[in-house]
Amino acid sequence: MQRSAEMPAAPIAEAATPRSPRGLRRALIQAFVLFHLAAVAAWSFTSTESKAPLDRTVHSAFGWYMFPTGLWQAWNMFAPNPGMSNVYVEAEVTLRDGSRATWKFPRMD
């Protein structure tokens, strides 16, 4: 079959080019947002006190991210048995001039 003069030629596939730095940065940001949403959602639907295999798997998979960033939450803060402790950090520090002071980690109360 002959091609008529009116039919355009098929486009030639371009060689695959590596992603630009901007495209790579965008892909990394999207991957992080997707990971973050998955971690928060998975953590929210599980219990820290449960011994169920799924809960333990989720907490071992995402605990390294949730605890240090302060994004973790526990449902035991609600009734009927809320936690009865108030944990905080204080440190005695020695300043350059040799004097000592008590430093208190900021709290939300």
URPELIN-V425543 format. One record per pair of residues at least 6 apart in sequence whose ideal C-beta (glycine too) atoms are under 6 Angstrom apart, sorted by the first residue. I is the first residue (numbers start at 1). J is the second residue. If there is no record, write none. Layout:
# URPELIN-V425543
{{I/J} {I/J}}
This chain:
# URPELIN-V425543
{{39/62} {39/65} {42/58} {43/62} {43/66} {46/55} {46/58} {47/55} {48/74} {66/72} {88/107} {89/105} {90/102} {90/104} {91/103} {92/100} {92/102} {93/101} {93/103} {94/100}}
